[in-house]
Amino acid sequence: MPSSLPVTVLAGAERGLLERVARGLLSNSDTPIAAVVPATGGRKASPHGSWIPTRPKLERWGAGCSCCTVRSDVVVKTRALLAEGSASHVLLVLPPGDELDPLVKAFTVSDPEGRRLGDEATVRRLLVVASLTDVLGGPAGRELCERIELADEVVLLTGEAGPDAIAAGSSVVAALNPSATLTCAAAHSDIALDWAGVEGTFDLEASRQRAESALASDTAVEGVSRRAFEAVTPFHPQRLSDLLQSLPAGVYRMRGLFWVASRPGYAGMVDAAGSEVTTRAGGVWWAAMPESRMPDTPAFRQFRETWHPVLGDRVQQLVLIGEPEAIQALETALEECLVTQEEVDASDTWHPHPFPWPADQP
């Protein structure tokens, strides 16, 4: 047994597929694996390991705040495996809709007795399994994209797809996460993992920082266009809202800051994956704040030198990823969403523009 029990988190877009993958991994492994799966029923043993159903349970540990919410059921199941010494590796299945943060924090936050699971077991990697259909514009949406962006390893299930489709799917994964190890398999039963050679520790915050850097990078990926859309002019709120409800097919990702003419004091944030789009409030622009609230530091004074003479630090700053034709169409559509010069000249019409979002957005 290793000094620290290694753990792999298995995530994806389809619950049934993840369960089939987990069963296949147990069957194909030559080392005892314990799969902890959100499911009902009793524990099942096999020559290759154990299938351990669990009912997800969230508890607040540590300081008792929401940031210390953990999957306490994972702690209980993992400690039981440690006491038994029956597994050389644990596979934690994370179905769609379940949160990654509480699962990872089960290893980093101390329990009420002051014990920390991470002292005995270590999350080594995040493994994401996705079908080619999901990756190429299926119904999986933003959650799958986010998990691919955070993953250490991605397995792309290709079925009977031809080389062109497989290459296109591989390009999408590479565009979302150039650092991930990508493996293609025709079926879930063909997936084989290296259990013994997994080293390192999965760091969720570091993975998020890496994902942000990758999203803004200019790394070239064949068949995928990655562009930065920037402008200082505000968007017309209704035109932008209409666009966000019908993005061009072939757009894989759009993220970033924006502002609309009817809310000049506030930044909005948009996060889109395929046809699934969310917007939320992004804070207040510095230029909308009183001078007395602004920092008097060399760094801030240097930052102010980059401001627009009238609009200040307000900016449209979006990253677009997708098929080249789709991204070109999206750039054109975004340009058409900007307030026109005629609308700028009639500045008294800005605020009466419709605001087609909830009161607290964007």
Secondary structure, DSSP 8 states (H G I E B T S, - for coil): --SSEEEEEEEES-HHHHHHHHHHHHHH-SS-EEEEEE--S--EEETTEEEEEE---EEE-TTSSGGGEEEHHHHHHHHHHHHHT--SEEEEEE-TTS-HHHHHHTTTS--TTS--GGGTEEEEEEEEEEEHHHHTT-TT-HHHHHHHHH-SEEEEE-TT--HHHHHHHHHHHHHH-TTSEEEEESSGGG----STT--S---HHHHHHHHHHHHHS---BTTBEEEEEEESS-B-HHHHHHHHTS--TTEEEEEEEE-BTT-TTEEEEEEEETTEEEEEEEEE-GGGS-GGGS--SHHHHHHHTTSBTTTBT--EEEEEEE-HHHHHHHHHHHHHHB--HHHHHSGGGSTTS---S-TT--
